[in-house]
């Protein structure tokens, strides 16, 4: 363990964490970010972000993530690869435990984001990586000229379906609710497209095949009708679960595990803040995450001044 005590440690380097890093380092705080995956987070798996200010023609998630990362590093923030296993507070200093390291910091911002929720239906685990995917940008090119299905008609499902249409032959959207929950502008993209079909009010029963996905079985929740649909791939977008397991017994969370904060993004423990998709809130957008990261870093700076 190093004797250095950082002013600010940020767990997670997605858009919220990286923006917090920019504001923290630029304000003069010694700042380090811990990221177990790729800097930019789940945003980097999005093919096209059209609603982030300043990019009238849109920008890919990976490009935006790289730009924010470089800006963060330009102000002197360190970015370290690793996974935080636990946090403890002693004499006003936080001890952050990684697999093979311990880091000390005066304040913490948790920006670990969330992960795709699984349906846990028969065949989902078996065919993961063999036709079942949660990332169109990662796996879309593997399904060229194939018929696929997408579970979920929220913004994520519709947006990723738009990307998948570049490769696949057809898409069957399946939504458990009797209506489309995504934005109208996203749904309109598929209007009058003969290669796209929507099954609303249907639930996925199971995923079938031999070595790879070959078909799925769905049921109409109103009539009980069961359909067997031949597909070569299945993409699932049914919500998110917070990446908060490492602090579930340390900080106050809601029933789903999202971290509860006050209006200053401070958690139940003074000096620890939470931002982005790991925080309990209603709206989850990249621009919102960046805003929260900036505000939390400013509040962390005020906390140190006090």
C-alpha positions in Angstrom: 0.0 0.0 0.0 1.3 3.5 -0.9 1.3 6.1 1.8 -0.2 8.6 -0.6 -3.7 9.9 0.3 -5.7 11.1 -2.6 -8.2 13.9 -2.3 -10.6 12.1 -4.6 -11.0 8.5 -5.7 -13.6 7.7 -8.3 -14.8 4.1 -8.7 -15.8 3.7 -12.4 -14.7 5.5 -15.5 -17.9 5.8 -17.5 -19.2 9.2 -18.6 -20.1 10.1 -15.0 -16.8 9.0 -13.5 -14.7 10.6 -16.2 -16.5 13.9 -16.0 -16.0 13.8 -12.2 -12.3 13.2 -12.9 -12.1 16.3 -15.1 -13.7 18.5 -12.6 -11.8 17.0 -9.6 -8.4 17.2 -11.2 -9.0 20.6 -12.8 -9.9 22.0 -9.3 -6.5 20.9 -8.0 -7.6 17.8 -6.2 -5.3 14.8 -6.5 -7.6 12.4 -8.4 -7.5 8.7 -9.3 -10.1 6.6 -11.1 -10.4 2.9 -10.7 -12.0 1.0 -13.7 -12.3 -2.7 -14.0 -13.3 -2.6 -17.7 -12.9 -0.1 -20.5 -12.8 3.6 -19.9 -16.1 5.0 -21.2 -18.2 2.2 -19.6 -21.3 0.8 -21.2 -21.5 3.9 -23.4 -18.8 2.6 -25.6 -21.0 -0.2 -26.8 -23.5 2.3 -28.3 -23.1 2.7 -32.1 -24.5 6.2 -32.4 -25.3 8.8 -29.7 -27.5 11.5 -31.3 -28.6 13.5 -28.3 -25.3 14.5 -26.7 -24.9 18.3 -27.1 -22.2 19.5 -29.4 -22.4 16.7 -32.0 -25.2 17.6 -34.5 -24.4 14.6 -36.6 -24.1 12.2 -33.7 -21.0 10.4 -32.3 -20.2 6.8 -31.5 -20.1 5.9 -27.9 -16.5 4.7 -28.2 -15.4 8.0 -29.7 -17.1 10.1 -27.0 -15.7 7.9 -24.3 -12.1 8.3 -25.6 -12.5 12.0 -25.9 -13.7 12.4 -22.3 -11.0 10.1 -21.1 -8.2 12.1 -22.8 -9.7 15.3 -21.4 -9.7 13.8 -17.9 -6.0 12.7 -18.2 -5.0 16.1 -19.6 -5.8 17.7 -16.2 -3.7 15.1 -14.4 -6.2 12.5 -13.2 -4.8 9.0 -12.9 -6.7 6.1 -14.4 -6.0 2.6 -12.9 -7.3 -0.7 -14.0 -8.7 -2.8 -11.1 -11.9 -3.8 -9.3 -12.9 -2.4 -5.9 -13.8 -5.1 -3.5 -14.7 -3.1 -0.4 -14.4 0.3 1.4 -13.7 1.1 5.0 -13.5 4.5 6.8 -10.9 5.0 9.6 -10.0 8.4 11.2 -11.7 10.3 8.4 -9.8 8.5 5.7 -11.3 6.0 3.3 -9.5 2.7 2.6 -10.4 1.3 -0.8 -9.5 -2.4 -1.2 -8.7 -3.9 -4.6 -7.6 -7.5 -5.3 -3.9 -6.7 -4.7 -3.8 -3.1 -3.5 -5.2 -0.7 -1.0 -5.7 3.0 -1.8 -6.4 5.8 0.6 -8.6 8.8 -0.2 -10.3 11.7 1.6 -13.4 11.5 -0.6 -15.0 9.0 -3.0 -17.3 9.2 -5.9 -19.0 5.9 -6.9 -19.8 5.8 -10.6 -19.8 2.1 -11.3 -22.9 2.3 -13.6 -25.1 -0.7 -14.3 -25.2 -3.9 -16.3 -27.8 -5.5 -18.6 -30.6 -7.3 -16.7 -31.1 -11.0 -17.7 -34.4 -12.7 -18.1 -33.2 -16.0 -16.7 -35.3 -18.0 -19.2 -34.3 -21.5 -20.3 -31.5 -21.3 -22.9 -30.4 -17.8 -22.0 -27.2 -18.9 -20.1 -26.6 -21.9 -22.4 -26.5 -19.8 -25.6 -24.7 -16.7 -24.2 -22.1 -15.9 -26.9 -23.7 -18.4 -29.2 -26.6 -16.3 -30.4 -27.7 -14.6 -27.2 -26.3 -11.1 -26.8 -26.8 -7.9 -24.8 -24.7 -5.7 -27.1 -25.5 -4.9 -30.7 -22.3 -3.0 -31.3 -20.2 -5.9 -30.1 -22.0 -8.7 -31.9 -24.1 -7.2 -34.7 -21.7 -8.0 -37.5 -21.8 -11.7 -36.6 -25.5 -11.9 -37.7 -25.2 -10.7 -41.3 -28.2 -11.7 -43.4 -29.8 -13.5 -40.5 -33.3 -13.2 -38.9 -33.0 -12.0 -35.3 -35.3 -11.0 -32.4 -34.9 -8.2 -29.9 -36.5 -8.4 -26.5 -37.6 -5.0 -25.3 -39.1 -2.0 -27.0 -37.6 0.7 -24.8 -35.1 3.2 -26.0 -32.2 0.8 -25.7 -33.9 -2.0 -27.8 -35.1 0.4 -30.5 -31.7 2.2 -30.7 -29.8 -1.0 -30.9 -32.2 -2.4 -33.5 -31.5 0.5 -35.7 -27.8 -0.4 -35.7 -28.6 -4.1 -36.3 -30.6 -3.4 -39.4 -27.3 -2.6 -41.1 -26.5 -6.3 -40.9 -29.5 -8.5 -40.4 -32.2 -9.7 -42.8 -35.1 -9.1 -40.4 -35.9 -8.1 -36.8 -38.8 -9.2 -34.7 -39.3 -6.9 -31.7 -40.9 -8.6 -28.7 -42.3 -6.5 -25.8 -44.0 -7.8 -22.7 -46.0 -4.7 -22.4 -49.0 -4.0 -24.7 -47.2 -0.8 -26.0 -43.9 0.5 -27.2 -42.2 2.4 -24.4 -39.3 3.9 -26.4 -39.3 7.4 -27.9 -41.5 7.9 -30.9 -38.6 9.3 -33.0 -36.8 5.9 -32.6 -39.9 3.9 -33.4 -40.6 6.0 -36.5 -37.3 4.8 -38.0 -38.8 1.4 -38.4 -42.2 2.5 -39.7 -43.2 0.9 -43.0 -40.1 -1.3 -43.0 -41.2 -4.7 -44.2 -38.3 -6.4 -42.6 -39.3 -5.3 -39.1 -42.2 -6.8 -37.0 -43.5 -5.9 -33.5 -45.1 -8.4 -31.2 -46.5 -6.4 -28.3 -47.8 -8.1 -25.2 -45.7 -11.2 -25.7 -43.2 -12.8 -23.2 -40.2 -14.9 -23.9 -40.6 -18.5 -22.7 -37.4 -20.2 -23.9 -34.5 -20.1 -26.3 -33.9 -23.3 -28.4 -31.2 -24.7 -30.6 -28.5 -27.3 -30.8 -25.0 -25.6 -30.9 -26.4 -22.1 -31.5 -29.7 -20.3 -31.2 -32.2 -21.6 -33.8 -35.6 -20.4 -32.5 -37.4 -18.8 -29.6 -40.8 -19.5 -28.1 -43.0 -16.6 -27.0 -46.5 -16.4 -25.5 -49.3 -13.8 -26.0 -50.1 -12.7 -22.4 -53.7 -11.9 -23.3 -54.7 -14.9 -25.4 -52.2 -17.5 -24.3 -51.2 -18.1 -27.9 -47.7 -19.6 -28.2 -45.5 -18.8 -31.2 -42.3 -20.5 -32.3 -40.1 -18.1 -34.2 -37.0 -19.1 -36.1 -34.1 -16.8 -35.4 -30.4 -17.0 -35.6 -29.8 -14.5 -32.8 -31.5 -12.9 -29.8 -30.6 -9.5 -28.3 -32.0 -8.7 -24.9 -32.7 -5.2 -23.5 -35.0 -5.4 -20.5 -33.4 -2.9 -18.1 -30.4 -2.6 -15.9 -29.1 -3.8 -12.6 -26.7 -1.5 -10.5 -23.1 -2.4 -10.1 -23.2 -1.8 -6.4 -22.6 -5.3 -4.9 -19.3 -4.2 -3.3 -21.0 -1.6 -1.1 -24.4 -3.2 -0.5 -23.8 -3.5 3.2 -21.9 -0.2 3.5 -24.2 2.4 1.9 -27.9 2.9 1.9 -29.6 1.6 -1.3 -33.1 1.1 -2.6 -34.7 -2.4 -3.0 -33.0 -2.9 -6.4 -29.6 -1.9 -5.1 -29.4 1.6 -6.6 -27.5 3.9 -4.3 -29.6 6.6 -2.5 -28.2 10.1 -2.4 -29.3 13.6 -1.4 -29.5 16.5 -3.8 -25.8 17.0 -3.6 -25.2 13.4 -4.6 -23.9 12.5 -1.2 -24.6 9.0 0.1 -25.6 7.9 3.6 -21.9 8.2 4.5 -20.4 11.7 4.5 -17.6 12.1 2.0 -18.9 9.4 -0.4 -20.9 10.5 -3.4 -22.7 8.5 -6.1 -23.4 9.5 -9.7 -24.6 8.0 -12.9 -26.6 4.8 -13.5 -25.7 3.3 -10.1 -27.7 6.0 -8.4 -31.4 5.8 -7.6 -33.1 8.1 -10.0 -35.6 8.3 -12.9 -33.6 9.4 -15.9 -30.5 7.6 -17.2 -28.8 9.4 -20.1 -25.2 10.1 -20.9 -25.6 13.9 -20.6 -27.3 13.4 -17.2 -24.5 11.2 -16.0 -21.9 13.8 -17.0 -23.8 16.5 -15.2 -24.0 14.5 -12.1 -20.3 13.7 -12.2 -19.4 17.4 -12.5 -21.7 18.4 -9.6 -20.5 15.6 -7.3 -16.8 16.5 -7.9 -17.6 20.2 -7.1 -19.4 19.0 -3.9 -16.5 16.7 -3.0 -14.2 19.8 -3.3 -16.5 21.8 -1.0 -16.6 18.8 1.4 -12.8 18.9 1.7 -12.8 22.7 2.2 -15.2 22.3 5.1 
